[in-house]
Amino acid sequence: MIAGVAWDTLGDLALRHLYLAGVPLLVGLLVSLPLGWLASRVRWLGSTVVAGTGLMYTIPSLALFILLPLVLGTRILDDTNVLVAMTIYTVALLTRTVADGVGSVPAHVRQAATAMGYGELRRVVAVDLPLAIPVIAAGLRVAAVSNVSIVSVAALIGVSQFGSLFTDGFNRNAMGPIVVGTLACVVLALLLDALIALVARGLTPWLRRGVPS
Amino acid sequence: MIDQTWAWLTDPASWTGTRGILAQSLAHLRYSFVALLVAAVVAVPVGLSVGHTGRGRWLAVNVAGSFRAIPSLGVLFIAVLLLLPRLRGELAFELPALLVLVLLAIPPILSGTYAGVQATDAAARDAARGMGMTGTQVLLQVEVPGAMPLVMSGLRAAMLQIIGTATIAAVVGLGGLGRFLIDGQASRDYAQMAGGAIVVAALALTVDLVLALAQRVVVSPGLTAAVRR
């Protein structure tokens, strides 16, 4: 027990929270990579995609959780609603980041790759995306932290995760669970943030080797 | 479900009266703008000063960044439990909610303002000094106009945060459009919940659009031309 919350409960809620915030992060990244790359290549498409996904981000989370059953035909308590909503938010944040990241690759690097005989697709996968990793990782860290925070709102429509400690504590006028839930959210967010930073560091060894002048 | 939601939205009775959509929209806008204004009054001067002097930079960067990790629902409940026994009447529910909205809005405005001043063209700043401008003149005539695009995007991010969280604050008794979401759920009236959610989404989009237009007006045409180039 910690401040009136059983460790078992906390563990279960942690897994639920990680699932609801983490899966959309991965799916959102997979969707944003081609979308952001396209947006950086085709200018009119770029402004449309960035504006469109940005528009989705303006919809308040509670409203989106409630509206998705209408669109998807799911039940209001279905996890799918939260997963889809969080994926939308992730894509909204990351598409612009991926476009910026790919756009930040220096022109001479692209030209060198083309001169070495790299085809378009191979260059994108082997040159553009790796070089864009620092920018994409920075965006992914923002998305991870805000996903963890937003998911807690789903407790209001009865989807259980750390946010359930908020509603539970509030209904019983007990401060303990609310504080535990808040701290748990922050810790989970910081852990995900650190994990992404570590992975990005591992994927970009050239940044640490020092560039010979 | 869609038919019932549409029926709720098109029923004139849903729109009128002290608890109707119109009245609640106005209340929602009132809370939101008050919170934005208070947050801006605090955050913009601090952001300008941090950006201009470079002092307290770690505060602007780290505090603003780590704030994102704090779940607003938890903070809201903590604030209400702490303040509720100490306040009376309607204020007891409104004040903690408004306080949380202001606290949430400060970091994006602060970091936007700070980053905006930092992003001002160094050459323009040097030129202004070279022309004999004092520190205050450089701040007001060069750095503030130069910072406007990022200040405005900070304000827009803050406003979206406020509108969304004000919806959540209906749980602790705050008025506004969140009432339809929370009361609808309490009475298992999904049509009301979904209708309210549509109205909130529309309100958020409209306010963001208005602020985007305001951004065009307040940002110097010299800057936007430079960006388009």
Contacts between the chains, C-beta under 8 A, distances in Angstrom:
chain1	res1	chain2	res2	distance
A	55	B	205	6.8
A	57	B	160	7.4
A	58	B	160	5.5
A	58	B	201	7.8
A	58	B	204	4.9
A	58	B	205	5.4
A	58	B	208	4.9
A	59	B	200	8.0
A	59	B	201	4.5
A	59	B	204	6.2
A	59	B	205	7.5
A	60	B	160	7.7
A	60	B	163	6.0
A	60	B	164	3.3
A	60	B	165	8.0
A	60	B	167	5.1
A	60	B	200	5.5
A	60	B	201	6.9
A	60	B	204	5.8
A	61	B	164	5.9
A	62	B	164	7.0
A	62	B	167	5.1
A	62	B	168	5.7
A	62	B	178	7.4
A	62	B	181	5.9
A	62	B	197	7.3
A	62	B	200	7.8
A	63	B	164	7.7
A	63	B	167	6.5
A	63	B	181	7.1
A	63	B	196	7.8
A	63	B	197	3.8
A	63	B	198	7.6
A	63	B	200	4.4
A	63	B	201	5.0
A	63	B	204	7.8
A	64	B	197	7.6
A	64	B	201	7.5
A	66	B	181	6.1
A	66	B	193	5.2
A	66	B	194	5.9
A	66	B	196	7.9
A	66	B	197	4.2
A	67	B	194	6.1
A	67	B	197	4.8
A	67	B	198	6.7
A	67	B	201	7.0
A	69	B	1	7.2
A	69	B	194	7.8
A	70	B	1	5.9
A	70	B	2	5.8
A	70	B	5	6.5
A	70	B	194	5.5
A	76	B	190	6.9
A	142	B	68	7.1
A	145	B	68	4.9
A	145	B	69	4.9
A	146	B	68	5.4
A	148	B	69	6.9
A	148	B	71	7.8
A	149	B	68	6.4
A	149	B	69	6.1
A	149	B	70	6.7
A	149	B	71	4.8
A	149	B	72	7.1
A	152	B	71	4.2
A	152	B	73	5.3
A	152	B	74	6.7
A	153	B	71	7.9
A	153	B	72	7.8
A	153	B	73	5.6
A	153	B	168	6.1
A	155	B	73	6.9
A	156	B	73	7.3
A	156	B	168	6.7
A	156	B	171	6.3
A	156	B	181	8.0
A	156	B	182	7.5
A	156	B	185	7.7
A	157	B	185	6.9
A	162	B	71	7.5
A	163	B	71	6.9
A	163	B	73	5.9
A	163	B	74	7.7
A	166	B	71	7.5
A	166	B	73	5.1
A	166	B	74	5.0
A	166	B	77	5.1
A	167	B	171	7.9
A	169	B	77	6.7
A	170	B	77	4.5
A	170	B	80	7.5
A	170	B	81	7.2
A	170	B	171	7.6
A	170	B	172	7.7
A	173	B	81	6.8
A	175	B	78	7.0
A	175	B	81	5.5
A	175	B	82	8.0
A	178	B	74	5.7
A	178	B	77	4.9
A	178	B	78	5.5
A	178	B	81	7.1
A	179	B	74	7.8
A	179	B	78	6.7
A	181	B	71	7.5
A	181	B	74	5.6
A	182	B	70	7.0
A	182	B	71	5.9
A	182	B	74	3.5
A	182	B	75	6.8
A	182	B	78	6.9
A	185	B	69	7.1
A	185	B	70	7.5
A	185	B	71	4.4
A	185	B	74	6.6
A	186	B	69	4.9
A	186	B	70	6.1
A	186	B	71	7.8
A	189	B	68	7.8
A	189	B	69	3.9
A	190	B	69	6.3
A	193	B	69	7.7
